[in-house]
Amino acid sequence: MSYKVSLQTFEGPFDLLVYLIENAQMSIYDIKITEITRQYMEYIENMKSMDVTVATEFMVLAATLIDIKSRMLLPRTADNGGAYIDEDPRSELVERLLEYKKYKKGADILKEREGVMSLVYEKPQEDISAYLEEPDEYLALDIRQFASAFELFLRKKKKEEDVRAHYTRIEREKATIESRMSYIKNRFKSAFSHGLKRLSLKELIPNRKDKYDVVVTFISVLQLMRDKYLDAEQKSTYGEISIIPGEREIENEQ
């Protein structure tokens, strides 16, 4: 039972032969039979433990190469003008190689197209005759009804623009962590000037109803604690969080 196997990057004897010729940078029309045959036979030696049917395919081409090599060693007959009368022993092999490369290239193109088309999905044709047979419908509106509908459209459009502008303005006004850290430092400088040495976390949140403000303030306090500008105290679980000065002085901060 014969079957096709792929040997490394070579799918058959001609695939290997083309590789050897191209790797040696030879012209396919002027194959150095002795060198190519030697390399080919070296590869055959590594195939002895492979499948018999596959090895036979390679051995057939090996025999062909040896036959061509032998005929190349024989003297060739030339006419009076110096041109060879008998045919080059390599010509038949060259034709087979050219034909193989042509079909190999065609197979590669088909494989590439298969890969492209495998990503294409087509929608089956649907019957839309029911829609084509119905006449067009026209709205029966007088000028006042049309003006009223258009006015309603403009009001809705303006309302959408106002809502969008409102949210855009709020987004721009949201504080960054850097600006909130600066705000907290200024609050403590003001507290120090009035003799206060601690502030509650709630006092540092400009808008307690805004979750974004609460989160930004909490993260900013943690960052200032990490930088040793502030410290925190909490006497009981879920109790009031007091913020006090840390090791580094805030008063000298610009």
GUDOKOL-887345 format. One record per residue (C-alpha): residue number from 1; residue in three letters; x, y, z. Coordinates in Angstrom, 1 decimal, always signed. Example, Ala and Ser with C-alpha at 12.3 -4.5 7.8 and 13.67 -1.06 7.14 Angstrom:
! GUDOKOL-887345
SITE    k    r       X       Y       Z
SITE    1  Ala   +12.3    -4.5    +7.8
SITE    2  Ser   +13.7    -1.1    +7.1
This chain:
! GUDOKOL-887345
SITE    k    r       X       Y       Z
SITE    1  Met    +0.0    +0.0    +0.0
SITE    2  Ser    +1.6    +3.3    -1.1
SITE    3  Tyr    +1.0    +6.7    +0.4
SITE    4  Lys    +2.5   +10.1    +0.2
SITE    5  Val    +4.7   +11.4    +3.0
SITE    6  Ser    +6.5   +14.7    +3.5
SITE    7  Leu   +10.2   +14.4    +4.2
SITE    8  Gln   +11.3   +17.5    +6.0
SITE    9  Thr   +10.5   +20.2    +3.4
SITE   10  Phe   +10.5   +17.8    +0.4
SITE   11  Glu    +7.3   +16.2    -0.8
SITE   12  Gly    +8.9   +14.1    -3.5
SITE   13  Pro   +12.0   +13.4    -5.5
SITE   14  Phe   +11.6   +16.4    -7.8
SITE   15  Asp   +11.0   +18.7    -4.9
SITE   16  Leu   +14.3   +17.6    -3.4
SITE   17  Leu   +16.1   +17.9    -6.8
SITE   18  Val   +14.8   +21.4    -7.4
SITE   19  Tyr   +15.9   +22.4    -3.9
SITE   20  Leu   +19.5   +21.1    -4.5
SITE   21  Ile   +19.8   +22.9    -7.8
SITE   22  Glu   +18.5   +26.2    -6.4
SITE   23  Asn   +20.5   +25.9    -3.2
SITE   24  Ala   +23.7   +25.4    -5.3
SITE   25  Gln   +22.7   +28.4    -7.4
SITE   26  Met   +22.8   +26.4   -10.6
SITE   27  Ser   +21.0   +27.2   -13.8
SITE   28  Ile   +18.3   +24.6   -14.4
SITE   29  Tyr   +19.4   +24.6   -18.1
SITE   30  Asp   +23.0   +23.8   -17.1
SITE   31  Ile   +22.9   +21.3   -14.3
SITE   32  Lys   +26.2   +20.1   -12.9
SITE   33  Ile   +25.1   +16.4   -12.9
SITE   34  Thr   +28.1   +15.1   -10.9
SITE   35  Glu   +27.6   +17.5    -8.0
SITE   36  Ile   +23.8   +17.2    -7.9
SITE   37  Thr   +24.0   +13.4    -8.1
SITE   38  Arg   +26.4   +13.3    -5.2
SITE   39  Gln   +24.2   +15.4    -3.0
SITE   40  Tyr   +21.1   +13.5    -4.0
SITE   41  Met   +22.7   +10.2    -3.2
SITE   42  Glu   +23.8   +11.5    +0.2
SITE   43  Tyr   +20.1   +12.3    +0.9
SITE   44  Ile   +19.0    +8.9    -0.3
SITE   45  Glu   +21.4    +7.3    +2.3
SITE   46  Asn   +19.4    +9.0    +5.1
SITE   47  Met   +16.1    +7.5    +3.7
SITE   48  Lys   +16.9    +3.8    +4.1
SITE   49  Ser   +14.7    +3.5    +7.2
SITE   50  Met   +11.8    +5.3    +5.5
SITE   51  Asp    +8.7    +3.8    +3.9
SITE   52  Val    +9.7    +1.5    +1.0
SITE   53  Thr    +7.2    +2.9    -1.5
SITE   54  Val    +8.4    +6.5    -0.9
SITE   55  Ala   +12.1    +5.5    -1.0
SITE   56  Thr   +11.4    +3.7    -4.3
SITE   57  Glu   +10.2    +7.0    -5.9
SITE   58  Phe   +13.5    +8.7    -4.9
SITE   59  Met   +15.5    +5.7    -6.0
SITE   60  Val   +14.0    +5.9    -9.5
SITE   61  Leu   +15.1    +9.5    -9.9
SITE   62  Ala   +18.5    +8.5    -8.4
SITE   63  Ala   +18.9    +5.9   -11.1
SITE   64  Thr   +18.0    +8.5   -13.7
SITE   65  Leu   +20.6   +10.9   -12.4
SITE   66  Ile   +23.3    +8.1   -12.5
SITE   67  Asp   +22.3    +7.2   -16.0
SITE   68  Ile   +22.6   +10.9   -17.1
SITE   69  Lys   +25.9   +11.1   -15.3
SITE   70  Ser   +27.2    +8.1   -17.2
SITE   71  Arg   +26.1    +9.4   -20.6
SITE   72  Met   +27.7   +12.7   -19.8
SITE   73  Leu   +31.0   +10.9   -19.4
SITE   74  Leu   +30.8    +9.4   -22.9
SITE   75  Pro   +32.3   +11.4   -25.8
SITE   76  Arg   +29.8   +13.3   -27.9
SITE   77  Thr   +29.7   +13.4   -31.7
SITE   78  Ala   +30.2   +16.7   -33.3
SITE   79  Asp   +29.8   +17.8   -36.9
SITE   80  Asn   +32.4   +19.7   -39.0
SITE   81  Gly   +31.2   +23.0   -37.6
SITE   82  Gly   +31.9   +21.9   -34.0
SITE   83  Ala   +28.2   +21.6   -33.0
SITE   84  Tyr   +27.1   +18.5   -31.1
SITE   85  Ile   +24.9   +16.1   -33.2
SITE   86  Asp   +23.5   +14.0   -30.3
SITE   87  Glu   +21.1   +15.5   -27.8
SITE   88  Asp   +22.2   +16.7   -24.4
SITE   89  Pro   +21.5   +13.8   -21.9
SITE   90  Arg   +20.2   +16.4   -19.4
SITE   91  Ser   +17.5   +17.9   -21.8
SITE   92  Glu   +14.8   +15.4   -20.8
SITE   93  Leu   +15.4   +16.0   -17.1
SITE   94  Val   +15.3   +19.8   -17.6
SITE   95  Glu   +12.0   +19.5   -19.4
SITE   96  Arg   +10.6   +17.4   -16.5
SITE   97  Leu   +11.9   +19.9   -13.9
SITE   98  Leu   +10.4   +22.9   -15.7
SITE   99  Glu    +7.1   +21.1   -15.9
SITE  100  Tyr    +7.3   +20.2   -12.2
SITE  101  Lys    +8.1   +23.8   -11.2
SITE  102  Lys    +5.2   +25.1   -13.4
SITE  103  Tyr    +2.7   +22.8   -11.6
SITE  104  Lys    +4.3   +23.4    -8.3
SITE  105  Lys    +3.8   +27.2    -8.7
SITE  106  Gly    +0.2   +26.6    -9.8
SITE  107  Ala    -0.4   +24.5    -6.7
SITE  108  Asp    +1.0   +27.2    -4.4
SITE  109  Ile    -1.2   +29.8    -6.0
SITE  110  Leu    -4.3   +27.6    -5.5
SITE  111  Lys    -3.3   +27.0    -1.9
SITE  112  Glu    -2.9   +30.7    -1.3
SITE  113  Arg    -6.3   +31.3    -2.9
SITE  114  Glu    -7.8   +28.6    -0.7
SITE  115  Gly    -6.5   +30.4    +2.4
SITE  116  Val    -8.0   +33.7    +1.2
SITE  117  Met   -11.3   +32.2    +0.3
SITE  118  Ser   -11.6   +30.3    +3.5
SITE  119  Leu   -12.0   +33.7    +5.2
SITE  120  Val   -14.8   +34.7    +2.9
SITE  121  Tyr   -18.4   +34.0    +3.9
SITE  122  Glu   -21.3   +34.4    +1.5
SITE  123  Lys   -24.8   +35.2    +2.4
SITE  124  Pro   -27.3   +33.0    +0.5
SITE  125  Gln   -29.6   +34.7    -1.9
SITE  126  Glu   -33.0   +35.7    -0.5
SITE  127  Asp   -36.3   +36.1    -2.2
SITE  128  Ile   -37.2   +39.8    -2.1
SITE  129  Ser   -39.9   +39.7    -4.8
SITE  130  Ala   -42.6   +40.4    -2.1
SITE  131  Tyr   -41.0   +43.8    -1.5
SITE  132  Leu   -40.5   +44.6    -5.1
SITE  133  Glu   -44.1   +44.0    -6.0
SITE  134  Glu   -45.5   +46.4    -3.4
SITE  135  Pro   -45.9   +50.0    -4.7
SITE  136  Asp   -44.1   +52.9    -3.0
SITE  137  Glu   -45.8   +54.5    -0.1
SITE  138  Tyr   -46.1   +58.3    +0.2
SITE  139  Leu   -46.8   +60.2    +3.3
SITE  140  Ala   -49.9   +62.4    +3.0
SITE  141  Leu   -48.9   +65.5    +5.0
SITE  142  Asp   -50.0   +69.0    +4.5
SITE  143  Ile   -47.5   +71.9    +5.0
SITE  144  Arg   -48.5   +72.5    +8.6
SITE  145  Gln   -48.0   +68.8    +9.6
SITE  146  Phe   -44.7   +68.7    +7.8
SITE  147  Ala   -43.5   +71.9    +9.6
SITE  148  Ser   -44.7   +70.5   +13.0
SITE  149  Ala   -42.8   +67.2   +12.4
SITE  150  Phe   -39.6   +69.1   +11.4
SITE  151  Glu   -39.9   +71.3   +14.4
SITE  152  Leu   -40.1   +68.2   +16.7
SITE  153  Phe   -37.0   +66.8   +15.0
SITE  154  Leu   -35.1   +70.0   +15.6
SITE  155  Arg   -36.1   +70.1   +19.3
SITE  156  Lys   -35.0   +66.5   +19.8
SITE  157  Lys   -31.7   +67.2   +18.0
SITE  158  Lys   -31.0   +70.2   +20.2
SITE  159  Lys   -31.8   +68.2   +23.3
SITE  160  Glu   -29.3   +65.5   +22.3
SITE  161  Glu   -26.6   +68.2   +21.6
SITE  162  Asp   -27.3   +69.8   +25.0
SITE  163  Val   -26.9   +66.5   +26.8
SITE  164  Arg   -23.8   +65.7   +24.9
SITE  165  Ala   -22.2   +69.1   +25.7
SITE  166  His   -23.1   +68.7   +29.3
SITE  167  Tyr   -21.4   +65.4   +29.7
SITE  168  Thr   -18.4   +66.7   +27.7
SITE  169  Arg   -18.1   +69.6   +30.1
SITE  170  Ile   -18.3   +67.3   +33.1
SITE  171  Glu   -15.7   +65.0   +31.7
SITE  172  Arg   -13.3   +68.0   +31.2
SITE  173  Glu   -13.9   +69.2   +34.7
SITE  174  Lys   -13.0   +65.9   +36.3
SITE  175  Ala   -10.0   +66.2   +38.5
SITE  176  Thr    -6.8   +64.3   +37.8
SITE  177  Ile    -4.8   +62.7   +40.6
SITE  178  Glu    -2.0   +65.3   +40.2
SITE  179  Ser    -4.4   +68.2   +40.6
SITE  180  Arg    -6.2   +66.6   +43.6
SITE  181  Met    -2.8   +66.0   +45.3
SITE  182  Ser    -2.0   +69.7   +44.8
SITE  183  Tyr    -5.5   +70.5   +46.2
SITE  184  Ile    -4.9   +68.4   +49.3
SITE  185  Lys    -1.5   +69.9   +50.0
SITE  186  Asn    -3.1   +73.4   +49.8
SITE  187  Arg    -5.8   +72.4   +52.2
SITE  188  Phe    -3.2   +71.2   +54.7
SITE  189  Lys    -1.2   +74.4   +54.3
SITE  190  Ser    -4.3   +76.4   +55.0
SITE  191  Ala    -5.1   +74.2   +58.0
SITE  192  Phe    -1.6   +74.6   +59.4
SITE  193  Ser    -2.0   +78.4   +59.2
SITE  194  His    -5.0   +78.1   +61.4
SITE  195  Gly    -3.3   +75.8   +63.9
SITE  196  Leu    -5.0   +72.6   +62.7
SITE  197  Lys    -2.8   +69.5   +62.5
SITE  198  Arg    -5.3   +67.0   +61.1
SITE  199  Leu    -8.2   +66.8   +58.7
SITE  200  Ser   -10.7   +64.1   +58.1
SITE  201  Leu   -10.7   +62.3   +54.8
SITE  202  Lys   -14.2   +63.6   +54.1
SITE  203  Glu   -13.0   +67.2   +54.4
SITE  204  Leu   -10.6   +66.5   +51.5
SITE  205  Ile   -13.4   +65.4   +49.1
SITE  206  Pro   -14.8   +68.5   +47.2
SITE  207  Asn   -18.0   +66.7   +46.1
SITE  208  Arg   -18.9   +63.7   +48.3
SITE  209  Lys   -21.8   +62.8   +46.1
SITE  210  Asp   -19.6   +62.2   +43.1
SITE  211  Lys   -18.0   +58.7   +43.3
SITE  212  Tyr   -15.3   +59.8   +40.9
SITE  213  Asp   -14.3   +62.6   +43.3
SITE  214  Val   -14.3   +60.1   +46.2
SITE  215  Val   -12.0   +57.6   +44.4
SITE  216  Val    -9.6   +60.3   +43.1
SITE  217  Thr    -9.3   +61.8   +46.6
SITE  218  Phe    -8.7   +58.4   +48.2
SITE  219  Ile    -6.0   +57.5   +45.6
SITE  220  Ser    -4.3   +60.9   +45.9
SITE  221  Val    -4.1   +60.5   +49.7
SITE  222  Leu    -2.6   +57.0   +49.3
SITE  223  Gln    +0.0   +58.5   +46.9
SITE  224  Leu    +0.8   +61.3   +49.4
SITE  225  Met    +1.2   +58.7   +52.2
SITE  226  Arg    +3.5   +56.7   +50.0
SITE  227  Asp    +5.6   +59.8   +49.4
SITE  228  Lys    +5.6   +60.3   +53.2
SITE  229  Tyr    +3.8   +63.7   +53.0
SITE  230  Leu    +0.8   +62.4   +54.9
SITE  231  Asp    -0.2   +59.6   +57.3
SITE  232  Ala    -3.6   +58.2   +58.3
SITE  233  Glu    -5.3   +57.1   +61.6
SITE  234  Gln    -8.5   +55.1   +62.1
SITE  235  Lys    -9.4   +54.2   +65.6
SITE  236  Ser   -12.1   +51.7   +64.8
SITE  237  Thr   -13.4   +49.6   +61.9
SITE  238  Tyr   -15.4   +51.7   +59.5
SITE  239  Gly   -14.6   +54.7   +61.8
SITE  240  Glu   -13.6   +58.2   +60.8
SITE  241  Ile   -10.3   +58.3   +58.9
SITE  242  Ser    -8.1   +61.2   +60.1
SITE  243  Ile    -5.3   +62.5   +57.8
SITE  244  Ile    -2.2   +63.8   +59.6
SITE  245  Pro    +1.2   +65.2   +58.4
SITE  246  Gly    +3.9   +62.7   +57.6
SITE  247  Glu    +7.6   +62.7   +57.8
SITE  248  Arg    +8.1   +65.2   +54.9
SITE  249  Glu    +7.0   +68.8   +55.3
SITE  250  Ile    +4.1   +70.1   +53.1
SITE  251  Glu    +4.7   +73.7   +54.0
SITE  252  Asn    +7.8   +74.0   +51.9
SITE  253  Glu    +6.2   +72.4   +48.8
SITE  254  Gln    +5.6   +74.8   +45.9
